[in-house]
Amino acid sequence: MAQTLVEYARSFHSNLSTGVLMIPVPSTATLILEFGMAVPAAPSNYVELTTTVGWEVTNVFATPPDQPKLLLEVLVDGILVGSAQQSSISNDEDEPLRMTTMFQTILNDLPEGYYPVQVFATNLEDLQGDIILRGPILITGKVIAPV
């Protein structure tokens, strides 16, 4: 069965990996991205969400395995539908450690409607060091349905 892109939406702070943007990530869930997306009435539709977040670790207080840990959560209409968790990797240097976390979330057969999409970030090990979002920071959403 042929499929077509019927809706596209996105939210971003920066496309650059070394931009001037600096968003600190606390130990409580913090909203970093959001947008709305319409899903038309169509059988066998699916929604593909792609989340990319560039981050750096500073002020590391301990040695491995105790490192800052980033949790990213994607909510659609207030319901958790995807997440990724990544620990930083110690490089034993004074320079900030830069990392990028990217993941996809696929939803099948959503009912027709308008859906808010939100991304939250949390530093799960904030006593081990600081996490700062630097970029890229973005999420894209596509609705695919049969022709």
C-alpha positions as protocol buffer text, in pm:
chain_id: "A"
residue {
  index: 1
  type: MET
  ca { x: 0 y: 0 z: 0 }
}
residue {
  index: 2
  type: ALA
  ca { x: 138 y: 342 z: -95 }
}
residue {
  index: 3
  type: GLN
  ca { x: 206 y: 586 z: 189 }
}
residue {
  index: 4
  type: THR
  ca { x: 231 y: 964 z: 185 }
}
residue {
  index: 5
  type: LEU
  ca { x: 343 y: 1240 z: 418 }
}
residue {
  index: 6
  type: VAL
  ca { x: 26 y: 1417 z: 532 }
}
residue {
  index: 7
  type: GLU
  ca { x: 161 y: 1638 z: 813 }
}
residue {
  index: 8
  type: TYR
  ca { x: 501 y: 1769 z: 921 }
}
residue {
  index: 9
  type: ALA
  ca { x: 585 y: 1973 z: 1230 }
}
residue {
  index: 10
  type: ARG
  ca { x: 896 y: 2062 z: 1426 }
}
residue {
  index: 11
  type: SER
  ca { x: 1039 y: 2254 z: 1717 }
}
residue {
  index: 12
  type: PHE
  ca { x: 1399 y: 2361 z: 1764 }
}
residue {
  index: 13
  type: HIS
  ca { x: 1627 y: 2585 z: 1964 }
}
residue {
  index: 14
  type: SER
  ca { x: 1936 y: 2543 z: 1753 }
}
residue {
  index: 15
  type: ASN
  ca { x: 2067 y: 2341 z: 1460 }
}
residue {
  index: 16
  type: LEU
  ca { x: 2426 y: 2413 z: 1561 }
}
residue {
  index: 17
  type: SER
  ca { x: 2637 y: 2188 z: 1781 }
}
residue {
  index: 18
  type: THR
  ca { x: 2843 y: 2477 z: 1919 }
}
residue {
  index: 19
  type: GLY
  ca { x: 2590 y: 2758 z: 1933 }
}
residue {
  index: 20
  type: VAL
  ca { x: 2569 y: 3023 z: 2203 }
}
residue {
  index: 21
  type: LEU
  ca { x: 2261 y: 2857 z: 2350 }
}
residue {
  index: 22
  type: MET
  ca { x: 2308 y: 2717 z: 2700 }
}
residue {
  index: 23
  type: ILE
  ca { x: 2018 y: 2547 z: 2878 }
}
residue {
  index: 24
  type: PRO
  ca { x: 2101 y: 2397 z: 3220 }
}
residue {
  index: 25
  type: VAL
  ca { x: 1928 y: 2067 z: 3300 }
}
residue {
  index: 26
  type: PRO
  ca { x: 1819 y: 2030 z: 3665 }
}
residue {
  index: 27
  type: SER
  ca { x: 1722 y: 1713 z: 3853 }
}
residue {
  index: 28
  type: THR
  ca { x: 1353 y: 1777 z: 3782 }
}
residue {
  index: 29
  type: ALA
  ca { x: 1191 y: 1730 z: 3441 }
}
residue {
  index: 30
  type: THR
  ca { x: 1224 y: 2053 z: 3240 }
}
residue {
  index: 31
  type: LEU
  ca { x: 1030 y: 2131 z: 2922 }
}
residue {
  index: 32
  type: ILE
  ca { x: 1280 y: 2199 z: 2640 }
}
residue {
  index: 33
  type: LEU
  ca { x: 1074 y: 2160 z: 2319 }
}
residue {
  index: 34
  type: GLU
  ca { x: 708 y: 2158 z: 2218 }
}
residue {
  index: 35
  type: PHE
  ca { x: 484 y: 2183 z: 1913 }
}
residue {
  index: 36
  type: GLY
  ca { x: 141 y: 2076 z: 1794 }
}
residue {
  index: 37
  type: MET
  ca { x: 58 y: 1837 z: 1515 }
}
residue {
  index: 38
  type: ALA
  ca { x: -267 y: 1752 z: 1337 }
}
residue {
  index: 39
  type: VAL
  ca { x: -342 y: 1387 z: 1262 }
}
residue {
  index: 40
  type: PRO
  ca { x: -609 y: 1347 z: 993 }
}
residue {
  index: 41
  type: ALA
  ca { x: -864 y: 1067 z: 985 }
}
residue {
  index: 42
  type: ALA
  ca { x: -685 y: 786 z: 806 }
}
residue {
  index: 43
  type: PRO
  ca { x: -668 y: 415 z: 875 }
}
residue {
  index: 44
  type: SER
  ca { x: -325 y: 266 z: 931 }
}
residue {
  index: 45
  type: ASN
  ca { x: -152 y: 602 z: 992 }
}
residue {
  index: 46
  type: TYR
  ca { x: 166 y: 635 z: 1187 }
}
residue {
  index: 47
  type: VAL
  ca { x: 357 y: 920 z: 1346 }
}
residue {
  index: 48
  type: GLU
  ca { x: 737 y: 931 z: 1345 }
}
residue {
  index: 49
  type: LEU
  ca { x: 907 y: 1162 z: 1596 }
}
residue {
  index: 50
  type: THR
  ca { x: 1283 y: 1219 z: 1578 }
}
residue {
  index: 51
  type: THR
  ca { x: 1450 y: 1389 z: 1874 }
}
residue {
  index: 52
  type: THR
  ca { x: 1810 y: 1518 z: 1873 }
}
residue {
  index: 53
  type: VAL
  ca { x: 1976 y: 1686 z: 2171 }
}
residue {
  index: 54
  type: GLY
  ca { x: 2340 y: 1796 z: 2195 }
}
residue {
  index: 55
  type: TRP
  ca { x: 2469 y: 1838 z: 2550 }
}
residue {
  index: 56
  type: GLU
  ca { x: 2782 y: 1882 z: 2751 }
}
residue {
  index: 57
  type: VAL
  ca { x: 2890 y: 1781 z: 3098 }
}
residue {
  index: 58
  type: THR
  ca { x: 3081 y: 2014 z: 3329 }
}
residue {
  index: 59
  type: ASN
  ca { x: 3183 y: 2016 z: 3695 }
}
residue {
  index: 60
  type: VAL
  ca { x: 3204 y: 1638 z: 3718 }
}
residue {
  index: 61
  type: PHE
  ca { x: 3238 y: 1551 z: 4087 }
}
residue {
  index: 62
  type: ALA
  ca { x: 3311 y: 1180 z: 4068 }
}
residue {
  index: 63
  type: THR
  ca { x: 3488 y: 925 z: 3857 }
}
residue {
  index: 64
  type: PRO
  ca { x: 3320 y: 653 z: 3652 }
}
residue {
  index: 65
  type: PRO
  ca { x: 3079 y: 485 z: 3685 }
}
residue {
  index: 66
  type: ASP
  ca { x: 2917 y: 779 z: 3867 }
}
residue {
  index: 67
  type: GLN
  ca { x: 2864 y: 1034 z: 3591 }
}
residue {
  index: 68
  type: PRO
  ca { x: 2581 y: 1274 z: 3505 }
}
residue {
  index: 69
  type: LYS
  ca { x: 2297 y: 1097 z: 3323 }
}
residue {
  index: 70
  type: LEU
  ca { x: 2056 y: 1268 z: 3079 }
}
residue {
  index: 71
  type: LEU
  ca { x: 1696 y: 1150 z: 3054 }
}
residue {
  index: 72
  type: LEU
  ca { x: 1488 y: 1273 z: 2758 }
}
residue {
  index: 73
  type: GLU
  ca { x: 1113 y: 1204 z: 2754 }
}
residue {
  index: 74
  type: VAL
  ca { x: 864 y: 1262 z: 2472 }
}
residue {
  index: 75
  type: LEU
  ca { x: 501 y: 1316 z: 2564 }
}
residue {
  index: 76
  type: VAL
  ca { x: 212 y: 1325 z: 2319 }
}
residue {
  index: 77
  type: ASP
  ca { x: -110 y: 1468 z: 2461 }
}
residue {
  index: 78
  type: GLY
  ca { x: 44 y: 1435 z: 2809 }
}
residue {
  index: 79
  type: ILE
  ca { x: 123 y: 1063 z: 2772 }
}
residue {
  index: 80
  type: LEU
  ca { x: 481 y: 934 z: 2777 }
}
residue {
  index: 81
  type: VAL
  ca { x: 541 y: 770 z: 2438 }
}
residue {
  index: 82
  type: GLY
  ca { x: 922 y: 762 z: 2410 }
}
residue {
  index: 83
  type: SER
  ca { x: 1238 y: 816 z: 2609 }
}
residue {
  index: 84
  type: ALA
  ca { x: 1614 y: 786 z: 2598 }
}
residue {
  index: 85
  type: GLN
  ca { x: 1863 y: 776 z: 2882 }
}
residue {
  index: 86
  type: GLN
  ca { x: 2235 y: 829 z: 2831 }
}
residue {
  index: 87
  type: SER
  ca { x: 2522 y: 849 z: 3078 }
}
residue {
  index: 88
  type: SER
  ca { x: 2815 y: 1075 z: 3009 }
}
residue {
  index: 89
  type: ILE
  ca { x: 3150 y: 919 z: 2935 }
}
residue {
  index: 90
  type: SER
  ca { x: 3446 y: 1029 z: 3141 }
}
residue {
  index: 91
  type: ASN
  ca { x: 3732 y: 1172 z: 2937 }
}
residue {
  index: 92
  type: ASP
  ca { x: 3950 y: 1259 z: 3240 }
}
residue {
  index: 93
  type: GLU
  ca { x: 4013 y: 1609 z: 3105 }
}
residue {
  index: 94
  type: ASP
  ca { x: 3926 y: 1956 z: 3227 }
}
residue {
  index: 95
  type: GLU
  ca { x: 3744 y: 2038 z: 2904 }
}
residue {
  index: 96
  type: PRO
  ca { x: 3364 y: 1990 z: 2895 }
}
residue {
  index: 97
  type: LEU
  ca { x: 3256 y: 1658 z: 2750 }
}
residue {
  index: 98
  type: ARG
  ca { x: 3018 y: 1700 z: 2453 }
}
residue {
  index: 99
  type: MET
  ca { x: 2766 y: 1434 z: 2352 }
}
residue {
  index: 100
  type: THR
  ca { x: 2461 y: 1402 z: 2127 }
}
residue {
  index: 101
  type: THR
  ca { x: 2156 y: 1188 z: 2200 }
}
residue {
  index: 102
  type: MET
  ca { x: 1921 y: 1102 z: 1913 }
}
residue {
  index: 103
  type: PHE
  ca { x: 1624 y: 865 z: 1911 }
}
residue {
  index: 104
  type: GLN
  ca { x: 1299 y: 797 z: 1725 }
}
residue {
  index: 105
  type: THR
  ca { x: 950 y: 734 z: 1855 }
}
residue {
  index: 106
  type: ILE
  ca { x: 690 y: 564 z: 1632 }
}
residue {
  index: 107
  type: LEU
  ca { x: 316 y: 576 z: 1707 }
}
residue {
  index: 108
  type: ASN
  ca { x: 62 y: 370 z: 1512 }
}
residue {
  index: 109
  type: ASP
  ca { x: -304 y: 439 z: 1433 }
}
residue {
  index: 110
  type: LEU
  ca { x: -357 y: 764 z: 1623 }
}
residue {
  index: 111
  type: PRO
  ca { x: -718 y: 884 z: 1619 }
}
residue {
  index: 112
  type: GLU
  ca { x: -795 y: 1201 z: 1425 }
}
residue {
  index: 113
  type: GLY
  ca { x: -713 y: 1512 z: 1626 }
}
residue {
  index: 114
  type: TYR
  ca { x: -462 y: 1779 z: 1718 }
}
residue {
  index: 115
  type: TYR
  ca { x: -186 y: 1656 z: 1948 }
}
residue {
  index: 116
  type: PRO
  ca { x: 59 y: 1856 z: 2162 }
}
residue {
  index: 117
  type: VAL
  ca { x: 411 y: 1708 z: 2157 }
}
residue {
  index: 118
  type: GLN
  ca { x: 657 y: 1792 z: 2437 }
}
residue {
  index: 119
  type: VAL
  ca { x: 1015 y: 1696 z: 2519 }
}
residue {
  index: 120
  type: PHE
  ca { x: 1141 y: 1707 z: 2878 }
}
residue {
  index: 121
  type: ALA
  ca { x: 1503 y: 1678 z: 2997 }
}
residue {
  index: 122
  type: THR
  ca { x: 1625 y: 1564 z: 3341 }
}
residue {
  index: 123
  type: ASN
  ca { x: 1972 y: 1523 z: 3494 }
}
residue {
  index: 124
  type: LEU
  ca { x: 1925 y: 1195 z: 3682 }
}
residue {
  index: 125
  type: GLU
  ca { x: 2266 y: 1220 z: 3854 }
}
residue {
  index: 126
  type: ASP
  ca { x: 2287 y: 1594 z: 3924 }
}
residue {
  index: 127
  type: LEU
  ca { x: 2510 y: 1541 z: 4228 }
}
residue {
  index: 128
  type: GLN
  ca { x: 2775 y: 1392 z: 3996 }
}
residue {
  index: 129
  type: GLY
  ca { x: 2799 y: 1698 z: 3765 }
}
residue {
  index: 130
  type: ASP
  ca { x: 2613 y: 1951 z: 3553 }
}
residue {
  index: 131
  type: ILE
  ca { x: 2444 y: 1896 z: 3217 }
}
residue {
  index: 132
  type: ILE
  ca { x: 2402 y: 2189 z: 2980 }
}
residue {
  index: 133
  type: LEU
  ca { x: 2215 y: 2161 z: 2651 }
}
residue {
  index: 134
  type: ARG
  ca { x: 2417 y: 2329 z: 2375 }
}
residue {
  index: 135
  type: GLY
  ca { x: 2273 y: 2207 z: 2047 }
}
residue {
  index: 136
  type: PRO
  ca { x: 2152 y: 2082 z: 1822 }
}
residue {
  index: 137
  type: ILE
  ca { x: 1822 y: 2076 z: 2011 }
}
residue {
  index: 138
  type: LEU
  ca { x: 1528 y: 1975 z: 1793 }
}
residue {
  index: 139
  type: ILE
  ca { x: 1236 y: 1741 z: 1735 }
}
residue {
  index: 140
  type: THR
  ca { x: 1056 y: 1672 z: 1409 }
}
residue {
  index: 141
  type: GLY
  ca { x: 724 y: 1498 z: 1361 }
}
residue {
  index: 142
  type: LYS
  ca { x: 582 y: 1334 z: 1049 }
}
residue {
  index: 143
  type: VAL
  ca { x: 238 y: 1184 z: 998 }
}
residue {
  index: 144
  type: ILE
  ca { x: 232 y: 916 z: 730 }
}
residue {
  index: 145
  type: ALA
  ca { x: -92 y: 768 z: 596 }
}
residue {
  index: 146
  type: PRO
  ca { x: -207 y: 551 z: 305 }
}
residue {
  index: 147
  type: VAL
  ca { x: -283 y: 730 z: -21 }
}
